[in-house]
Every structure is written in structure tokens, then in C-alpha cells.
Amino acid sequence: MPGLIKGLLTHPVTVLAKLWSNRVDIWANLGASGLLGAAFLPLLPLVVVIELSNDLLRGFLFSELLFQSLPIYVLLPVGSVGVLGWLTRRRRRLGLAVTALIVAQAIGWAAIWAPRTPAQWQRVPSPTAATLAAVLARIPSSAAVFASQGIVGRFSSRLDVRPLNGNLPIAPGEDWFVFTPWAGVETQKPAGAMAFAGQLAGPLHAQLILDTGSVWVFRWHPPPGLRRLRVPGGAAPLPAWTAPGAAGRAVVTGPPASWHVTSNGRRGYVADRLEWARPAGRLEASVTLSATGPVNVEVWNNTGRRLLARRHLPATQGIATITLPVNATTDYETALYGGWGPFRAKFGGGPHGERLEVRVWSPGGSGTVRVYRAQLARAPSA
């Protein structure tokens, strides 16, 4: 509070400019809760402090619909009902008119945003939740747990639990790493999760306990003296075993350097979801694979749903690294949120960078395709 008050007094113009730039998001947070509750005076100081601390934060994270705004979402509707009761007792017709307006506003927000809820926020399917419950039961109580942001709450009853981002503090003993790159509301990009999983399986010599295709669990005993472990950002080649497609299965036996995805005889993508967030530009994709029959290497812009490059190979002579140029110079509009008219929000305008994905396709049949790794990098200068 002292720091917040000092900032308001010493930088009033900057504060007003920042709040004005977030005006649509402030309205989305307050309007969906009735807004009228802000006139309930005992509640007003709490609402003001929450909105100021959220919307003056650098970046846009805390302006989103997340846990730190729960007092607004729970208490502001109650305050709105209280104000409506007070108003209706004194001026019945005005109170009823305002009540109708508040109800219509609530219906509007629900109609626009409720259909998005399952895909936007309820992103942990039942099989994944059951797998995580089984994993939780297996982890010793003395072990530290590092889990993906979107599901770390499931492990919150443990003594030592942290999300998988930044520099991880490492203590002597046993550490468990739980990855769910495609479940939950994640702050870690899939490429970062894949690169980190490859690092754990390879040079860090962690033991892969579970791999379901969407949940990976590692057990690791850190070497003596190690105090910090940096989570990679995903620039390194991505191990393909982390992303088998509908026509592939992960092979995680033998030395980790040989782990790969192999075709299962079906027609479709042997490996997919090898995805990066990259600024638009001219890039080069490289895929290490082997194929005894025809295979396609593809690069997609998932933001714009566009095929950027494709190379067809009749077969390869053993393991080969295939490279192909990628023209990703077109920017496509992207937004996590939207809405319509008064029922809209920005919340940062969506993720920055194009979502570029490498896929390997097989026509199926008797030919065998094995995919080892993929990388996407800036194209060499002319």
C-alpha cells in the first residue's frame, strides 16, 4: 500500500495514462460483475486497490480474468444487489429500471463469453486429471515438485512446489518434474516444455517415469552443489518423442539420444505440435528423420491456419536431416479474447509472435517413418 500510494502521488499523469490504456479491460472486469457494486461504499476501497494494483502492473497478466481479481467477481455482484435494494426502496421505478439494465448486461456478458469457457479456461480434460491424481499419489512427501503452470495447483498441498519457469531453485534430494504443455492455462510455451524435457532426459540424466503423450513425468536426483536450474526457452532442437501425432507413437527406450517417434501404419501425421512462437520473417526448418517410404515434411502457421512450406520425400537413405526454407513474412491477427460491442476485452491483445509448427505426414502402409528432432531458426543471410 505505501508503494502504491507513493506512485499515485508522484506520477499521477503516468498512472492516468496507464489506466486509460487499460480502460476496456477495466470495464470487462467491473462490468461483468455489475459495476453498480462499486457504489457500495464499504466495498469501494477494496475494488479500487485491486484494480489499481492489477492494471498498473507492467504488462497485462494481472488485468486478465485470473485469481487475483476474485474479490471483485465474488463481492461486486453482492454489492450491486445491495445498491439495487437500497435504490428500489426509495425510488421503485428507477430501481426496477436499473435492475433490468443490470440483468440485461449480465445476460449479454454470459451470451458472449460463456461458450468460450470450456476451451479458454477449463483446459484440463478428465483423463489428464486422473493421470495427475495418480502421479500425485506416487511422489514421496519429501520430494520437490516442479509442474506446468496450468496444473501446478493440483500439487499445492505439498511442502515444496513451483511452476516450471525461470530459474528453478534446486535443493539436495529428489525432484519430480510434471509437464502438461497442452493442458491448462499455460505460461510456458510448448517449445520450452519440449526443450526442457529433452534436457532432463539427456544431459541431466533424469528418469522418465511416465509419458502419455500429453503428460510427462521425470524423477531426478540433482548433482551435489547444484543450486539453480534454468528452464530453456525453446530455441534448441525439439525432441520429436514429445509430440507424436495420430499416426505415430513415442519410442523412449534405449539411450535418450535415440528416442524418437515412429509411424504406426496409419495415414496421418507421425509427429506434429512441434511449435514455436516466432516473429514473422524468413526462416529455415530442419527435421531429422528416416523413412523407408514416402513422407511429407510440412511447416504451418497455426495463427493464420496457413501451410507455409512442404517437401515430399519418396524415402531417405537412413537417418537424414531435411531442411526447407520457410517464408513466414505475413503477420496474422491473433487474440486470446474478443467479444462484441460493450461485451469485449483485450487483455494484452493475445500472444506475440506467429505460432509456427513443423509436422511430418505419412500415407501409412508398410513404410516406416521415424522422426527424431525438429528445429526452426532464422534463415542464413543471402
C-alpha positions, 0 to 999 in steps of 0.5 A: 500500500505505501508503494502504491500510494507513493506512485499515485502521488508522484506520477499521477499523469503516468498512472492516468495514462496507464489506466486509460490504456487499460480502460476496456479491460477495466470495464470487462472486469467491473462490468461483468460483475455489475459495476453498480457494486462499486457504489457500495461504499464499504466495498469501494476501497477494496475494488479500487486497490485491486484494480489499481494494483492489477492494471498498473502492473507492467504488462497485462497478466494481472488485468486478465480474468485470473485469481487475483481479481476474485474479490471483485467477481465474488463481492461486486455482484453482492454489492450491486444487489445491495445498491439495487435494494437500497435504490428500489426502496426509495425510488421503485421505478428507477430501481426496477429500471436499473435492475433490468439494465443490470440483468440485461448486461449480465445476460449479454456478458454470459451470451458472449463469453460463456461458450468460450469457457470450456476451451479458454479456461477449463483446459484440463480434460478428465483423463489428464486429471486422473493421470495427475491424481495418480502421479500425485499419489506416487511422489514421496512427501519429501520430494520437490515438485516442479509442474506446468503452470496450468496444473501446478495447483493440483500439487499445492498441498505439498511442502515444496512446489513451483511452476516450471519457469525461470530459474528453478531453485534446486535443493539436495534430494529428489525432484519430480518434474510434471509437464502438461504443455497442452493442458491448462492455462499455460505460461510456458510455451510448448517449445520450452516444455519440449526443450526442457524435457529433452534436457532432463532426459539427456544431459541431466540424466533424469528418469522418465517415469511416465509419458502419455503423450500429453503428460510427462513425468521425470524423477531426478536426483540433482548433482551435489552443489547444484543450486539453480536450474534454468528452464530453456526457452525453446530455441534448441532442437525439439525432441520429436518423442514429445509430440507424436501425432495420430499416426505415430507413437513415442519410442523412449527406450534405449539411450535418450539420444535415440528416442524418437517417434515412429509411424504406426501404419496409419495415414496421418501425421507421425509427429506434429505440435512441434511449435514455436512462437516466432516473429514473422520473417524468413526462416529455415526448418530442419527435421531429422528423420528416416523413412523407408517410404514416402513422407511429407515434411510440412511447416504451418502457421497455426495463427493464420491456419496457413501451410507455409512450406512442404517437401515430399520425400519418396524415402531417405537413405537412413537417418537424414536431416531435411531442411526447407526454407520457410517464408513466414513474412505475413503477420496474422491477427491473433487474440486470446479474447474478443467479444462484441460491442460493450461485451469485449476485452483485450487483455494484452491483445493475445500472444506475440509472435506467429505460432509456427509448427513443423509436422511430418505426414505419412500415407501409412502402409508398410513404410516406416517413418521415424522422426527424431528432432525438429528445429526452426531458426532464422534463415542464413543471410543471402 
